[in-house]
Amino acid sequence: MSKTYFLVTSLLLLGDFSFLHASFSPSLIEDMAKIVMDNYCSPEKLVGMKEDIASATSNTEVLNIPEGELLASVLSSGVQTTVSDPRLKVSYEPNYVPVVHPEMPPLPAEQLVAVLQSSIKLDILEGNIGYLRIDHILGEEVADKVGPLLVELVWNKILPTSALIFDLRYTSSGDISGIPYIVSYFTEAEPVIHIDSIYDRPSNTTTKLLSMSTLLGKRYSVTKPLIILTSKNTKDIAEDVAYCLQSLKRATIVGEKTAGGSVKVDKVKVGDTDFYITLPTAKSINPITGSTWEITGVTPDVEVSAEDALATSIRIINLRVQVPAIIEESASLIANNYAFESVGMDVADKLRELLANEEFSTVVCKEDLETKLSADLKTISGDKSLKTTTNTPALPPMEYSPEMYIELIKISFHTDVFENNIGYLRFDMFGDFEEVKPVAQIIVEHVWNKVVNTDAMIVDLRNNLGGPTTAIAGFCSYFFDGDKQILLDKLYDRPSGTTTELLTLPELTGIRYGSKKSLIILTSKATAGAAEEFVYIMKKLGRAMIIGETTAGASHPPKVFPVGKSNIFLSIPTVHSDTSAGPAWEGAGVQPHIPAAADAALEVAKGIFNKHLGGQQ
Ligand SMILES: *[C@@H]1O[C@H](CO)[C@@H](O)[C@H](O)[C@H]1NC(C)=O
């Protein structure tokens, strides 16, 4: 049973109240149904209606409702429910006089000017931002008459602005034929674009609306920002204009979700009765989205209350004005500071290309710009550490008592001694050398001394996310002997163009593990930054066996650079490891000698040591 039948039967139930006299013609419902079926813009929603009407019209009690208004409202809500379209209405209006739009009289020029000035508001805001409010969208016929005046009085004042706010918050009427005109002033002359399709039900034809290659006056350059303001009162043709320009990605819509009207609504008299059916007789199908704004409304790109829409759009434009400088500044920071010079140059070039291709022209807020810039940098460079960041100032150093330090160190390090006198040391973050130095004695006492007298050691870096690299030389030194200095790595610093040699330290707190006892380092794909540098050095020098997963492939700790005065910050890796013997670990990670799943790596390491050390006894 179709929905329509439900409508008709529910009406008939109402009839059971059994009014005394049948007040209206028995054919009334049938006549109404025919009007709907012949004119409603979405005939596919009416499938089955015909049959339902036929089977229901024999039953005419509903017509006993004595008052026209009441019957009309009952029928209205029934029809709206059936086709789920609030635009369909039945009304009873004995005194209705159809509005006849008079031919536009040949007004003298001064009067035309006065009419245009009252229906169009124009302003040039601070920062050379144009503001244009049009409360009725003129059709082709009227536009032909007033076109030259419009261009002279309005458009030529808008053209020199650097951005435009087009206010459709109060626009609830207009003519379909005006759509291509308005849209075309914001697109290029060529190629002609298919901007909308209008299906007209009474004629059963679809008309394509195309952009126009010739227009009176000049076009608004497609590279200038265009923002359309909307409200819940933005209706019908104004919604179509907003939706077309949004779908073409030419405009950003700021404001409220629009009314969800129709491109064309007609009011049809039912036979010779005083009933009228108001219904949408045409519909818009957007060729780009394949969808429509009708009934549901246009969803703004930035949803704010209608009152806040203007201020919000001014903020958006002011941000967009700064975008080219922000991207250019970012490009030069990366070109001049990124650890790998040729990669930095390449990233900078590609960033400038994105800017030239208008890739950043749709940003609506600073966070939006930061997110997009970060994602683009990652895609272009493949480097997770090259990104936007926040410039949170470092916390002032905490004042710890010696007891607190001991507690902190105890939870930061894990130690154990396994069977066969195998030491185990785990820590999840590297500390800064200057910060570690004063507490070195405490670390030695409470951590290092627990494992230093073992016969072999497992250093577990599976959860080590990195940190500063300044303490790496010191940490490495414990696994070498004190009698000679060893070159651990050469670090190239891009901003200064200098290379620093990283050497083992001659003096250490506590005793060394030395270069002879076996060492295994455990890794996972989370092992990153400073931890990777340590693994890289120990593997390169043949000092440790690496068991686990290939490491994260992060980078030396990046530096934070402010991008001009924009309050946007870039995190840029500026240092890289020695690449004279081929690529180091940055971006690619360090491969283990013995691959093992992270959670199995410890058992593999113990197995190897047990076999080796157990077998010796
Ligand atoms: C509309 O026209 C198409 C052919 O273009 C036809 O198939 C369809 O039946 C017509 N629909 C109505 C309701 O007349």
The ligand as a Gaussian input file, in Angstrom:
#p B3LYP/6-31G(d) Opt

LIG

0 1
 C        8.542000      13.370000     -19.752000
 O        9.264000      13.163000     -20.939000
 C        9.937000      11.911000     -21.018000
 C       10.691000      11.873000     -22.311000
 O       11.510000      13.003000     -22.445000
 C        8.934000      10.775000     -20.940000
 O        9.628000       9.541000     -20.923000
 C        8.130000      10.930000     -19.665000
 O        7.114000       9.923000     -19.612000
 C        7.479000      12.293000     -19.597000
 N        6.851000      12.400000     -18.304000
 C        5.640000      12.864000     -18.144000
 C        5.142000      12.859000     -16.746000
 O        4.954000      13.227000     -19.051000

